[in-house]
Amino acid sequence: MTGNTASAQGLSSEDYNAFRSFLEDASGIVLGDNKHYLVTSRLTRLMKEQGIESFGVLMQHIKRDSKLRHRIMDAMTTNETSWFRDNYPFDILKEQLLPEFAKKQARQVRIWSAASSTGQEAYSLSMIVSEYLQKRPGSLPANGVQILGTDISPTVLEQARSGIYEGVAASRGLSEERKRRFFIQTETGWQVKDEIRKRVSFRELNLMQGYGALGKFDIIYCRNVLIYFSAELKRDILARMARTLNPGGFLVLGGSESISSYSEDFELVRWRNGVIYKLV
Ligand SMILES: C[S@@+](CC[C@H](N)C(=O)[O-])C[C@H]1O[C@@H](n2cnc3c(N)ncnc32)[C@H](O)[C@@H]1O
C-alpha cells in the first residue's frame, strides 16, 4: 500500500513526519519515507482501543501520556526472536568463548543480551552454559556465569521474566531434547527450569540511554536491533558498548549486521563460517 492510500486513512505527511521524529527521538528506530502503512497498521488497533480518532490527536496525546508512549513503543518495535536463533552465536559460546574463559580461570563471566525481546536469547545462552558445564564440571565457578537481558519494551520483559512460553514461541528453534531437559510443562505453557533461570535476570533499558548502571561485561550479544538505527546512533552505541566490556571482551552481532565503518574499538574474529568481534 502506498503512502497516499495510508494518508487517505488519516495519516497526513505532516503527522507522519511528526510521528517519525517522535519514534526516532524516543527509541532510535528510523522509519523510511514511505512507511505510512506500517505505522497505520501497527497503531490502528491501539488508537481504536484508546478512542483516539486521528493521528493528529494521537500526536497531542503522546506529548503528555507516558503510558501511551510505552504502548506505542510496544506496537512499533519488532520483537521477533527464537531459541538458539542462527545457532552460530551459541555454538561459538560453547566451543570457543567459554573454553577461553575457563582457560583463563575467570572467576566470573558476565554476558549481556542487549535487546533481549521475550528472553529466548538470554535463556538459550544459559542453556549453553549448562551444557558446557555438564561436559566440563568445575571448569567455571558455580554461579560464576551471569546473564542480563535488557529491552526497551516492558511488555516483552514481562514475558521474559515469567520464562513461560506457549505455541510457536515454545518450540521455534528448540530441539525435543533441549525442551525435555530445560523446560517443565505447566498449565499456562512451557516454563524454563530454575537451573536455567537462576543465572538470568532482566531489566528495562533503552539502548540510547547510559549503560553505567549495568556494570561491566565479558560478552555482549547485540543482535537484530542495530539494523533499525541511524549510522550515528550505531556509532554511539558501539562506542559505549566498547566501554562496557572488560579488556579482551567480545561482541556478537546479528547475522545481517556488521561493525563496518561504525567502530574501531574491535577486531574481527573469524570462526567457522561467521565472525564475532573482540575488544582491542
Ligand atoms: C528483533 S528483536 C531481537 C531479539 C534478539 N536479540 C534476537 O536477535 O532474536 C529487537 C528488540 O529490540 C528492542 N529494541 C528496539 N529499540 C530498542 C532500544 N532503543 N533500546 C532497547 N531495545 C530496543 C525491541 O523491543 C525488540 O525486542
The ligand as a Tripos MOL2 file, in Angstrom:
@<TRIPOS>MOLECULE
LIG
   27    29     1     0     0
SMALL
NO_CHARGES

@<TRIPOS>ATOM
      1 C1         14.1010   -8.3230   16.6440 C.3       1 LIG1
      2 S1         14.2450   -8.2340   18.3860 S.3       1 LIG1
      3 C2         15.8090   -9.0100   18.6590 C.3       1 LIG1
      4 C3         15.7540  -10.0350   19.7550 C.3       1 LIG1
      5 C4         17.0270  -10.8820   19.9120 C.3       1 LIG1
      6 N1         18.1840  -10.0700   20.1690 N.3       1 LIG1
      7 C5         17.2460  -11.7370   18.6850 C.2       1 LIG1
      8 O1         18.1510  -11.4650   17.9020 O.co2     1 LIG1
      9 O2         16.4880  -12.7110   18.4790 O.co2     1 LIG1
     10 C6         14.6230   -6.4990   18.5930 C.3       1 LIG1
     11 C7         14.3650   -5.9870   20.0110 C.3       1 LIG1
     12 O3         14.9700   -4.6990   20.1260 O.3       1 LIG1
     13 C8         14.1970   -3.9410   21.0220 C.3       1 LIG1
     14 N2         14.5290   -2.5150   20.8520 N.ar      1 LIG1
     15 C9         14.2010   -1.6850   19.8420 C.ar      1 LIG1
     16 N3         14.6890   -0.4610   20.0710 N.ar      1 LIG1
     17 C10        15.3470   -0.5150   21.2480 C.ar      1 LIG1
     18 C11        16.0620    0.4380   22.0310 C.ar      1 LIG1
     19 N4         16.2030    1.7090   21.6530 N.pl3     1 LIG1
     20 N5         16.6110    0.0320   23.1900 N.ar      1 LIG1
     21 C12        16.4830   -1.2670   23.6140 C.ar      1 LIG1
     22 N6         15.8100   -2.2060   22.9310 N.ar      1 LIG1
     23 C13        15.2520   -1.8260   21.7510 C.ar      1 LIG1
     24 C14        12.7630   -4.3020   20.6630 C.3       1 LIG1
     25 O4         11.8550   -4.0340   21.7230 O.3       1 LIG1
     26 C15        12.8890   -5.7940   20.3460 C.3       1 LIG1
     27 O5         12.5260   -6.5910   21.4520 O.3       1 LIG1
@<TRIPOS>BOND
     1     1     2 1
     2     2     3 1
     3     2    10 1
     4     3     4 1
     5     4     5 1
     6     5     6 1
     7     5     7 1
     8     7     8 2
     9     7     9 1
    10    10    11 1
    11    11    12 1
    12    11    26 1
    13    12    13 1
    14    13    14 1
    15    13    24 1
    16    14    15 ar
    17    14    23 ar
    18    15    16 ar
    19    16    17 ar
    20    17    18 ar
    21    17    23 ar
    22    18    19 1
    23    18    20 ar
    24    20    21 ar
    25    21    22 ar
    26    22    23 ar
    27    24    25 1
    28    24    26 1
    29    26    27 1
@<TRIPOS>SUBSTRUCTURE
     1 LIG1         1 GROUP 0 **** ****
